[in-house]
Amino acid sequence: MNSSICPICNGFRELLERCPNCRSYFQDKGKLSDYQGDYSPYVSIDGSKRSNGYADLIPQLCLHICSCTECGCSKIVPVQEQSLASIHLE
C-alpha cells in the first residue's frame, strides 16, 4: 500500500463540510480513531482502520468527526487521503 496522508489532519486543507440540517459549516473535531479509546491516539493508523468497523483502509479515507455549532448535528465525514507529492500547497 502506498503511503498517504490526510490533508486535513496535516493542515494542508480546511474541512469545508456543511451541516445537512441548517447548512452552517461543520466544526472539525478531529479524526474518529482518536476517540476510540484511551490509547487510540497511540495506535497505528492502519491498525485502527482494521478494527473500526468502517471500510476506510483500502480506499485510504481518514474519518473525521464533525459537529455543527448551530444545531448540534454531528456526522462522520470521510476525507480522501493523498500522497504527499500530490498535495499542492496554495
Secondary structure, 3 states (H helix, E strand, C coil): CCCCECCCCCCCCCCCCECCCCCCECEEEEEHHHHCCCCHHHCCHHHHHHHCCCCCCCCCEEEEEEECCCCCCEEEEEEECECHHHCCCC
